[in-house]
Amino acid sequence: MPDWQKSTFSGGGDGNECIEVARDKSDLLLRESDAPDDILALTPEALSALISHATHSDATRKAV
């Protein structure tokens, strides 16, 4: 079982509005604390690209 860490951007407390990350052999794992069974496995390069895209000022964002 991976050792999950809450993102520092998620704020304090034990709420269910957190992004968590863990390492599994060669992949990095992401999940939302309110949906812990839904896990996204990414290579370090793919996670870097995802973060870069999500934080880039020109990124296209659509409401879900």
C-alpha positions as CSV (number, residue, x, y, z in Angstrom):
1,M,0.0,0.0,0.0
2,P,1.5,3.4,-1.0
3,D,2.3,6.1,1.6
4,W,0.0,8.9,0.6
5,Q,0.9,12.6,1.2
6,K,-1.5,15.5,1.1
7,S,-0.6,18.4,-1.2
8,T,0.6,21.5,0.6
9,F,-1.8,23.5,-1.5
10,S,-4.8,21.6,0.0
11,G,-4.7,23.6,3.2
12,G,-4.9,22.3,6.7
13,G,-7.3,19.9,8.4
14,D,-8.5,16.4,7.5
15,G,-11.1,17.5,5.0
16,N,-12.0,15.6,1.8
17,E,-10.9,18.4,-0.6
18,C,-7.3,17.3,-1.0
19,I,-5.0,16.1,-3.7
20,E,-2.8,13.3,-2.5
21,V,0.4,11.9,-4.1
22,A,2.4,8.7,-3.5
23,R,5.2,6.8,-5.3
24,D,4.8,3.3,-6.7
25,K,8.0,1.8,-8.1
26,S,8.5,4.0,-11.3
27,D,5.2,5.9,-11.2
28,L,3.8,8.7,-9.2
29,L,0.2,8.2,-8.1
30,L,-2.5,11.0,-7.7
31,R,-5.9,10.8,-6.1
32,E,-8.5,13.0,-4.6
33,S,-9.1,12.3,-0.9
34,D,-12.9,12.1,-1.4
35,A,-12.4,9.4,-4.1
36,P,-9.4,7.3,-2.8
37,D,-10.1,4.4,-5.1
38,D,-9.7,6.5,-8.3
39,I,-6.0,6.6,-8.8
40,L,-4.0,8.2,-11.7
41,A,-0.6,6.7,-12.3
42,L,1.9,9.0,-14.1
43,T,5.5,8.9,-14.9
44,P,7.5,11.8,-13.3
45,E,7.7,13.5,-16.7
46,A,4.0,13.2,-17.3
47,L,3.2,14.6,-13.9
48,S,5.5,17.5,-14.5
49,A,3.8,18.2,-17.9
50,L,0.3,18.0,-16.2
51,I,1.3,20.5,-13.5
52,S,3.0,22.8,-16.0
53,H,-0.1,22.8,-18.2
54,A,-2.5,23.3,-15.3
55,T,-0.6,26.2,-13.9
56,H,0.3,27.9,-17.2
57,S,-1.4,31.3,-17.5
58,D,-2.5,30.4,-21.1
59,A,-4.0,27.0,-20.2
60,T,-7.5,26.5,-21.4
61,R,-9.8,25.6,-18.5
62,K,-13.3,24.3,-18.8
63,A,-15.8,24.0,-16.0
64,V,-16.7,20.4,-15.3
